[in-house]
Amino acid sequence: MNPHSTYETLRQFADSWGLLILVVAFVVLTAWPFRPGSRDYHRDAANMIFRDKNDGE
């Protein structure tokens, strides 16, 4: 098997399935913060910088 056939095989994979995998990963990672049940977590993370070390005691 010569190096050109390996290159062509990998290129065909990247052109077809690689693109599909990257698109699916993008959609999942973009939608992840908007999933139900994550609102409280993100609100807590957004307000964390305003807390003092004596808050809540």
C-alpha positions as YAML, in Angstrom:
chain: A
units: angstrom
residues:
- id: 1
  name: MET
  ca: [0.00, 0.00, 0.00]
- id: 2
  name: ASN
  ca: [1.55, 3.26, -1.04]
- id: 3
  name: PRO
  ca: [1.26, 6.54, 0.93]
- id: 4
  name: HIS
  ca: [-0.97, 8.13, -1.69]
- id: 5
  name: SER
  ca: [-3.74, 5.59, -1.20]
- id: 6
  name: THR
  ca: [-3.63, 6.11, 2.59]
- id: 7
  name: TYR
  ca: [-3.85, 9.86, 2.06]
- id: 8
  name: GLU
  ca: [-6.75, 9.50, -0.32]
- id: 9
  name: THR
  ca: [-8.59, 7.19, 2.07]
- id: 10
  name: LEU
  ca: [-8.18, 9.59, 4.99]
- id: 11
  name: ARG
  ca: [-9.17, 12.54, 2.84]
- id: 12
  name: GLN
  ca: [-12.35, 10.83, 1.69]
- id: 13
  name: PHE
  ca: [-13.20, 10.00, 5.30]
- id: 14
  name: ALA
  ca: [-12.60, 13.61, 6.38]
- id: 15
  name: ASP
  ca: [-14.67, 14.95, 3.49]
- id: 16
  name: SER
  ca: [-17.66, 12.78, 4.32]
- id: 17
  name: TRP
  ca: [-17.87, 11.46, 7.89]
- id: 18
  name: GLY
  ca: [-15.42, 13.93, 9.39]
- id: 19
  name: LEU
  ca: [-17.57, 16.86, 8.31]
- id: 20
  name: LEU
  ca: [-20.69, 15.19, 9.68]
- id: 21
  name: ILE
  ca: [-19.00, 14.50, 13.03]
- id: 22
  name: LEU
  ca: [-17.83, 18.11, 13.33]
- id: 23
  name: VAL
  ca: [-21.29, 19.49, 12.50]
- id: 24
  name: VAL
  ca: [-22.95, 17.21, 15.07]
- id: 25
  name: ALA
  ca: [-20.33, 18.19, 17.70]
- id: 26
  name: PHE
  ca: [-20.91, 21.89, 16.96]
- id: 27
  name: VAL
  ca: [-24.69, 21.57, 17.32]
- id: 28
  name: VAL
  ca: [-24.42, 19.61, 20.57]
- id: 29
  name: LEU
  ca: [-21.87, 21.98, 22.13]
- id: 30
  name: THR
  ca: [-23.86, 25.03, 21.04]
- id: 31
  name: ALA
  ca: [-27.15, 23.67, 22.42]
- id: 32
  name: TRP
  ca: [-25.66, 22.31, 25.69]
- id: 33
  name: PRO
  ca: [-26.03, 25.55, 27.75]
- id: 34
  name: PHE
  ca: [-29.69, 25.85, 26.74]
- id: 35
  name: ARG
  ca: [-30.78, 22.42, 27.94]
- id: 36
  name: PRO
  ca: [-33.62, 22.24, 30.48]
- id: 37
  name: GLY
  ca: [-32.45, 22.21, 34.08]
- id: 38
  name: SER
  ca: [-29.25, 24.15, 33.54]
- id: 39
  name: ARG
  ca: [-30.75, 27.57, 34.25]
- id: 40
  name: ASP
  ca: [-29.96, 27.50, 37.98]
- id: 41
  name: TYR
  ca: [-26.39, 26.38, 37.36]
- id: 42
  name: HIS
  ca: [-25.73, 29.16, 34.84]
- id: 43
  name: ARG
  ca: [-27.42, 31.80, 37.00]
- id: 44
  name: ASP
  ca: [-25.23, 30.74, 39.93]
- id: 45
  name: ALA
  ca: [-22.09, 30.87, 37.76]
- id: 46
  name: ALA
  ca: [-23.02, 34.32, 36.42]
- id: 47
  name: ASN
  ca: [-23.53, 35.75, 39.91]
- id: 48
  name: MET
  ca: [-20.49, 34.09, 41.46]
- id: 49
  name: ILE
  ca: [-18.23, 37.07, 40.78]
- id: 50
  name: PHE
  ca: [-20.45, 39.34, 42.89]
- id: 51
  name: ARG
  ca: [-20.20, 37.21, 46.03]
- id: 52
  name: ASP
  ca: [-18.10, 38.22, 48.95]
- id: 53
  name: LYS
  ca: [-16.39, 35.63, 51.08]
- id: 54
  name: ASN
  ca: [-18.75, 36.54, 53.96]
- id: 55
  name: ASP
  ca: [-21.96, 36.15, 51.92]
- id: 56
  name: GLY
  ca: [-24.23, 33.37, 53.00]
- id: 57
  name: GLU
  ca: [-22.83, 33.05, 56.50]
...
